[in-house]
Amino acid sequence: MKVLDFMTKDVTTCTESQTVGDAAKKMIELGISVMPVVNDEGTLTGIVTQSDFISKEVEIPHALVSIKRLFGQDFNLTDVEDVYKKSKSKKLSDVMSTNLVTVSSENTLNGVVELMMKKHLKRLPVVDDGKLVGIITRKDILKAFEKLS
């Protein structure tokens, strides 16, 4: 079974020039947990997920500590509201994750499952010839299971 057989093909995207507020609004309205970000040519350039609204631990080079960073801003858990207010108008190009792991529509179910397990991923963008053509989520994997007889 190939990725093409079970991926979600109708993927909502945002552009790099749209804001964190735009992405959050679409994610809430559509009930989705991920927002792929594309450039004007439709090439996948980044991704924003629900996890980005929680924060990331960022290691400080040559130090034994890490800091919490939310939408590019260092913060303490006490000022999340301030960071959210400041971040609503930030361009997605400034905050999106760009170190992406992708698959092609020709990859196999075995390959996708192995990659998701190895990299601890919940979803994978599907890219053919540089263009986003779909996304694979854990829910899609469940659908693939159901399709098998």
ABEGO torsion letter per residue (X at the ends): XBAAAABBABBBBBBAABBAAAAAAAAAAAGBABBBBBBAAGBBABBBBAAAAAEBBBBBBGBABBBBBBGGBBBBAAAAAAAAAAAAABBAAAABBABBBBBBAABBAAAAAAAAAAAGBABBBBBBGGBBAEBBBAAAAAAAAAABX
